[in-house]
Amino acid sequence: MNRKIKCLIVDDEPLARKGLARYAGRIDSLELIGECEDALELDRRLKSGDMADLIFLDIEMPVISGLDYLSTLEHPPMVILTTAYSQYALESYELNVVDYLLKPISFARFMKAVNKACDYFSLKTADTKRDFIFLRSDKKLHRVKYSEILYIEAVENYIKVVTDNDVVVTRTPLKNLLSELPEDSFLQVHKSFAVNMERVTCIEGNILSLSGTKISVSRGYKDSLTAWLEKR
């Protein structure tokens, strides 16, 4: 890892913040850049330009819960939840959190969560010339090569990444995933679909064919397809 992970602690309990700050100070890979007593203070800090890579986020807080606030972010940093309540675990993983720590938190368990964040951070900041992407699904990171992706479908709050041999379901906005894929290969052709243009075998009118699947190009995206083709 080339640099330390910048982190923020968000908890309405001063003693909880103090304990997490003490833990963070013991780990060389972390740089604590601040503490917040609720999600509103966190929101102000993020909007003011604090570039946090990782947030230690409590759930039960005044005004707005940690999970409710997290669901409002289009491009959230990595999040490790710190809470005294176990009933939010399933909902939290649907929001792609790195880990879920139940209070009281031991240092060993804290360090295990941070190591997971370090691994994910290293993958995200690796050489941009790589030919694959890591997708979080079922509490795991799945390595998917760009060339194996056929198309991506948005379904409610999830997206399905369809490859030659698998379907990886993950929770992230379609536009966020597209921003991480090579723009010269991947093209959104419908509000719910993006395709790997390198895998398209036939274009007939507004229908794209790829490996037995046909996807319609909606009216609002025809100009994007035309522009892509004109560059070829």
N, C-alpha and C positions, 0 to 999 in steps of 0.2 A: 504494500500500500504506500503510495507516494506521499501522502500528508495525513495529518490527524483528522479525525471525524469531529466536526463542530456540532455540539449538542446543546439542547435546551431542556430544562426540567420544568414541568408544569404540574403543580399540585397545590391545592388550597390549604394543605396542612404544613406549617413551617417545619415541624420536626421531620416530616417525610421528605421535604426538599433538602433539609440538612443532611439526612442520611444518604440520599441518592448522590448529593454533591460530594460527600466524603468517599463514596464508592467510585464515582467517576474520576476523582483525583488520584486514585490508585492505579488507574489504567493508562498506560502511556499513549495508546492509540486514540484517546478521547481528549478533546479540548472543550471544556465547559464555557460557553459564551454567555450564559445567563439563566435566570430563574424567573418563573411567572407563577402568580398565585391563582390564575384561572385562564380559561380559554380566550377570554376577551383581551387580556393582556398579551397572550401569545399572538393573537391576531394582529394587534398593534405592532408588535415587534417584527413579525414577518412582513407586514406591509411597509414598515419603515426601512426594510433592507437587510435585516438580520438573515444571513444565509446559513441557516441551520441544515446540516445533513441528517441529523437524527433528533427526535423528540422523545423524551421520557414523559408519557402523558397519562395523567390520572383520568378516571372515567367519571366518578360521581363528584361533580363540582357545581357551585352555584351558577345560576343564569343559564348556562348551556353545558351539557355534558361533554366529556372528551370525545366520545364516539359521534355525537351529533355534530360537533365542530369538525371533526376529521372528515365526515361525509360531505362537508361543504367545499373542501379543497379540491381543485382540479389537478394540481400537481403537488401532492403532499410529499414532504421529505420522508425518510424512513421513520417508523414509529414503533416504539416499544411501550406497550401499555403497562401501567403500574396501578394495581387496584386491589381492594380487599374483597371484591365480589367476583365469583366464578361464573355467574350466569350469563356474562356477556362474551364468553370465549368464542362461541360460534359466530356471532355477529361481527366480532372484531376481525376474525380471519377472512371474512368476506370483504373487509376493507384492506386486505393485504398488509396487515401489520407484520413486523418482523418477529415479535414474540409477545407473550402475555404473562406478566409476572404478578403472582399473588402475594399480597402483603401478609405477614412480614417477609421481606425479601432477604435471603441470605446473599453474602457476597459471591459465593460460588455460582448461585443461580443467576445473579446479575451479570457475572463475567461470561457465563455461557450465552446469554442473550446478546451481549456486546460482541462476542466472537461471531455470532450469526450475522450481526449487522456489518461487521468488518468484512466478512466473506462477500456479502451482497454488495457492499460499497466497492470492493475491489473489482467485482465483475462489472459493475455499472461504469466504472472509470477506466476500464481496460482499453487497450489499443482500439481506436475507432475503425481500424481496417479489418476487424474480425468479420467473419462470415456467418455469425450466429447471434441469437438473442436468448437471454434467459427469461422464462415466463414463470411467474409464481402461480401454482395451482396445487390444491390438496396439501397445503403446508410444505410444499417442496418447490425447488427451482428446477424447471425443466429446460434443458439446452436444446434449442431448435435451430437448425440451419436455415438461413434465408431461402436457399434454393429448394428446400423441401416444402415450403409453405405454398399452398395452392391459393387459398383465399381466407379472408377474415370476416366473420359475421357478428354484428352487434345484436344481442338479444337481451332486451330490458337493461339490467345493470351489469351484464356480463358480455364478454366477447368469446367467440369460439374461433380458435386458430386451427384451421383444417390443413393437415399436412398429407403427404403420400400415405402414411401408415397410421396416423393418429389424429385425435382431436383434443387440443389442450384448451380447457375452459379457465379463464382468468377474469378477475374483476378490475377493469381499468377502462377509461373512455377510449373509444376507437381512435380519436385524434391523438391521444397521448401515445398509443402504441405506434401509430404511423410516424410520429416524430422520431422514433427510435429505429425505424427501418429505412433502408436505402430509397430515397425519393425517386431515383431513376428506374426503380423496378416495381415499387408498390404504388398503386393508384386507387384512390377512393372513387367508386363509380355509382354509389347509391348511399343514402344516409345510413344504411345498415350493412353495406358491403364494401370491402376493399380487396383488390386482387393482385396477385403477383403477375405482372404483365409478361414476365419471362416464361410463364407457364401457359399462357393463352395460345391455343392451337388454331382458333378460328374466330373471326369477327364477322358477324352477319347482321347488318343493320345495327340495332342496339343490343344485340345478344353476344356475349363473350362465352366461348366454349373452352373448357380446360379439364382434361382428364375425366370426361364423362359428365361434368357438371356445367350447367348453363346459367349464367348470371346476367340479368338485365341491367343496362346502363340507364339510370333515370334521367329525365329531361334536364334537371339542374346540373348534371355532371357531364353532359355530352361535350361541352366546350373543353373541359379538362382532358377528356379522352382524345379529342381532336388535336389539342396542343401537344399532348404526349406523343401522338403518332407523327406529327409534323417534325418533331425533333429527331426522328429515327430515319 
